[in-house]
Amino acid sequence: MNVKYIAAFATASILSVGLGVVFSESPVRLVQANPVSQSNPCAGVNPCAGANTSTTPSSSTTPSTSAPLSYSDTNGLAIRGADPVAYFTEQKAVLGTSQFEYEWNDATWRFASAQNRALFASNPEAYAPQYGGYCAKAVSEGNLASINPNAWRIVDGKLYLNYSADVQRQWLQDVPGNIAKADVNWPEILVGGIVYQ
């Protein structure tokens, strides 16, 4: 077996078991559409607030005890295939390529170069987005949502992603407050959460 796979599986298992002991386990559901808003899971006066209030599972839901450690799209790609290192080195979202991939925290990470892949592999926590790459605003509101790789910001040397440019503008209205709230919710929010695409 691939050593990276075993390490990622062991980490995910330990986190799932540890969090399951502390919190009651309930199914995680991956849904394609938010019951609150068909176009934006973080829509409303208070973006991302109350997005996970639906008790009606979508027909495309997958039961599980916890959400993945890292947000990934339907192809299993973290940051929808964007290179996490490029945010720091090029100050922009740059698509990675299948030629330079790295498996870490339940996702496939792509890079624009072998050098960027090596930088990430040597210290993933330095380059990976906060909150497993889920929308930072959603996490601050106690929810899990997908991201747009172009809605990003580096704050105090850490990468934060948001669902959309509109959601990011609202997140930027109180960055320290939103980070503080998200820090309280993370990683416990993974247990029993619904991931809105």
Backbone torsions as a table, in degrees:
resi	resn	phi	psi	omega
1	MET	NA	151.1	178.6
2	ASN	-66.9	128.0	-177.7
3	VAL	-61.2	-39.7	179.2
4	LYS	-61.2	-41.2	-179.8
5	TYR	-63.6	-44.4	-179.2
6	ILE	-62.5	-44.2	-179.8
7	ALA	-64.0	-43.6	179.4
8	ALA	-65.0	-42.2	179.9
9	PHE	-64.1	-43.1	-179.9
10	ALA	-63.0	-44.0	178.7
11	THR	-61.7	-46.8	-179.7
12	ALA	-63.3	-40.3	-179.2
13	SER	-65.7	-43.9	-179.9
14	ILE	-63.3	-45.6	179.5
15	LEU	-62.8	-44.5	-179.4
16	SER	-62.6	-45.2	-179.1
17	VAL	-67.1	-45.6	-179.2
18	GLY	-61.0	-45.7	179.9
19	LEU	-71.0	-32.5	179.4
20	GLY	-65.6	-31.0	178.3
21	VAL	-71.1	-39.2	-176.7
22	VAL	-78.4	-36.7	-175.1
23	PHE	-119.9	149.3	176.9
24	SER	-68.1	135.8	-177.6
25	GLU	-85.3	134.2	172.7
26	SER	-140.7	158.8	-173.0
27	PRO	-64.7	144.0	171.4
28	VAL	-93.7	139.3	179.2
29	ARG	-125.3	132.0	173.2
30	LEU	-96.0	121.7	-178.2
31	VAL	-124.5	145.1	-179.3
32	GLN	-83.1	-27.6	-177.9
33	ALA	-131.0	144.1	178.6
34	ASN	-85.5	129.8	179.4
35	PRO	-64.9	-18.4	-179.9
36	VAL	-81.5	-40.3	-177.8
37	SER	-148.1	125.7	-178.1
38	GLN	-67.5	-25.1	-174.9
39	SER	-105.4	-20.5	-174.1
40	ASN	-148.9	110.7	-178.6
41	PRO	-66.4	-10.5	180.0
42	CYS	-111.5	20.1	-177.2
43	ALA	-72.6	155.4	175.8
44	GLY	124.6	177.1	-179.7
45	VAL	-59.7	-44.7	177.1
46	ASN	-110.8	97.4	-173.2
47	PRO	-58.6	138.4	176.7
48	CYS	74.4	-7.3	-179.2
49	ALA	-75.2	131.2	175.4
50	GLY	69.7	12.2	-177.4
51	ALA	-63.8	-27.5	-175.9
52	ASN	-97.7	33.3	-177.3
53	THR	-87.6	-11.7	-177.6
54	SER	-69.3	135.1	174.6
55	THR	-105.3	0.1	179.4
56	THR	-93.1	111.7	-179.1
57	PRO	-69.9	145.8	175.4
58	SER	-73.7	157.0	177.6
59	SER	-67.7	-15.1	179.8
60	SER	-102.0	25.7	-177.8
61	THR	-84.8	153.5	178.5
62	THR	-126.8	112.4	-179.1
63	PRO	-67.6	142.9	177.9
64	SER	-164.3	169.0	178.6
65	THR	-92.2	-19.7	177.1
66	SER	-154.2	153.4	177.1
67	ALA	-72.0	158.8	177.4
68	PRO	-59.3	150.8	179.0
69	LEU	-60.1	-33.7	178.7
70	SER	-123.8	137.8	175.1
71	TYR	-65.7	134.7	172.9
72	SER	-139.9	151.0	179.9
73	ASP	-76.2	-173.7	-177.0
74	THR	-64.6	-16.3	176.4
75	ASN	-93.1	3.7	-179.4
76	GLY	80.7	13.0	-176.7
77	LEU	-92.1	128.1	172.6
78	ALA	-70.6	147.3	179.3
79	ILE	50.4	31.1	179.5
80	ARG	52.9	31.8	176.2
81	GLY	91.7	1.6	178.5
82	ALA	-76.6	149.5	-179.3
83	ASP	-80.4	114.1	-178.3
84	PRO	-65.0	-31.4	-178.5
85	VAL	-70.2	-33.7	-178.2
86	ALA	-61.4	-29.7	176.6
87	TYR	-58.1	-35.6	-178.2
88	PHE	-85.7	-38.1	-174.7
89	THR	-90.1	-30.2	-178.1
90	GLU	-116.2	-3.4	-180.0
91	GLN	53.8	38.8	175.6
92	LYS	-161.6	163.9	175.8
93	ALA	-77.8	125.7	179.8
94	VAL	-128.9	127.4	178.3
95	LEU	-68.6	137.0	173.8
96	GLY	-85.8	-178.7	-178.5
97	THR	-128.9	156.2	179.1
98	SER	-66.2	-16.0	177.9
99	GLN	-67.7	-29.0	-177.4
100	PHE	-124.0	89.6	-179.3
101	GLU	-122.0	157.3	178.3
102	TYR	-147.7	131.2	179.0
103	GLU	-91.6	126.1	179.5
104	TRP	-160.3	136.6	174.8
105	ASN	50.3	54.7	174.3
106	ASP	69.9	16.4	-177.2
107	ALA	-147.2	162.1	173.3
108	THR	-100.7	124.1	-179.6
109	TRP	-103.8	132.6	179.4
110	ARG	-109.6	151.7	-176.3
111	PHE	-135.5	153.9	-179.7
112	ALA	-81.8	-15.4	-178.5
113	SER	-152.7	162.4	176.2
114	ALA	-65.1	-34.7	179.0
115	GLN	-62.7	-44.7	178.9
116	ASN	-64.9	-39.6	176.9
117	ARG	-61.3	-42.7	179.7
118	ALA	-64.7	-40.0	177.4
119	LEU	-61.1	-45.6	-179.9
120	PHE	-64.3	-47.4	-177.4
121	ALA	-60.6	-32.1	-179.4
122	SER	-74.8	-22.5	-179.0
123	ASN	-162.6	72.4	-175.8
124	PRO	-55.7	-38.2	-177.3
125	GLU	-62.7	-24.9	179.7
126	ALA	-72.4	-26.6	-174.0
127	TYR	-114.4	-24.5	-177.7
128	ALA	-66.6	145.0	177.7
129	PRO	-66.3	152.6	178.0
130	GLN	-65.5	157.1	177.4
131	TYR	57.0	38.0	176.2
132	GLY	64.3	15.9	-179.7
133	GLY	82.9	6.7	173.3
134	TYR	-76.8	162.7	179.3
135	CYS	-57.3	123.1	-177.0
136	ALA	-64.2	-37.1	179.1
137	LYS	-67.6	-44.0	179.0
138	ALA	-59.8	-44.9	180.0
139	VAL	-62.2	-37.3	178.8
140	SER	-64.2	-23.9	179.6
141	GLU	-99.1	6.6	177.8
142	GLY	84.0	23.8	-177.8
143	ASN	-129.3	167.1	176.6
144	LEU	-120.0	126.0	179.0
145	ALA	-140.7	157.4	178.3
146	SER	-69.8	-177.8	-175.7
147	ILE	-135.0	165.1	169.3
148	ASN	-111.8	122.2	-176.8
149	PRO	-59.7	-19.0	179.6
150	ASN	-87.5	-6.1	177.3
151	ALA	-102.1	82.2	-172.9
152	TRP	-136.6	162.0	175.9
153	ARG	-159.3	139.6	172.6
154	ILE	-101.2	123.0	-179.6
155	VAL	-126.3	122.5	-179.4
156	ASP	51.5	42.0	176.6
157	GLY	75.7	12.2	179.9
158	LYS	-121.9	142.0	-178.9
159	LEU	-89.7	129.1	176.7
160	TYR	-122.2	137.8	179.2
161	LEU	-118.9	154.2	177.4
162	ASN	-132.6	165.2	-177.3
163	TYR	-61.3	-40.7	-177.0
164	SER	-157.9	173.2	177.0
165	ALA	-64.1	-38.0	178.6
166	ASP	-63.6	-46.0	178.9
167	VAL	-64.7	-39.1	179.4
168	GLN	-62.4	-40.4	178.2
169	ARG	-58.8	-38.4	178.9
170	GLN	-72.5	-37.6	176.4
171	TRP	-61.9	-38.6	-178.3
172	LEU	-68.6	-16.2	179.2
173	GLN	-66.2	-24.3	177.6
174	ASP	-151.6	68.8	-176.5
175	VAL	-58.6	-52.4	-179.2
176	PRO	-59.7	-40.9	179.4
177	GLY	-65.6	-43.5	179.5
178	ASN	-66.2	-38.4	177.3
179	ILE	-65.6	-42.9	179.9
180	ALA	-61.0	-43.6	179.4
181	LYS	-66.0	-42.6	-179.6
182	ALA	-65.5	-38.7	178.7
183	ASP	-59.7	-36.4	178.4
184	VAL	-67.1	-38.0	-176.5
185	ASN	-79.0	-23.1	-173.0
186	TRP	-94.5	136.7	0.7
187	PRO	-96.6	3.9	-176.6
188	GLU	-55.4	-28.3	-179.2
189	ILE	-59.7	-22.5	-179.5
190	LEU	-65.7	-30.1	-177.0
191	VAL	-77.8	115.5	176.8
192	GLY	76.1	10.5	-178.5
193	GLY	-78.9	163.1	174.5
194	ILE	-112.1	129.5	179.2
195	VAL	-97.6	114.5	178.6
196	TYR	-90.4	125.6	179.5
197	GLN	-86.5	NA	NA
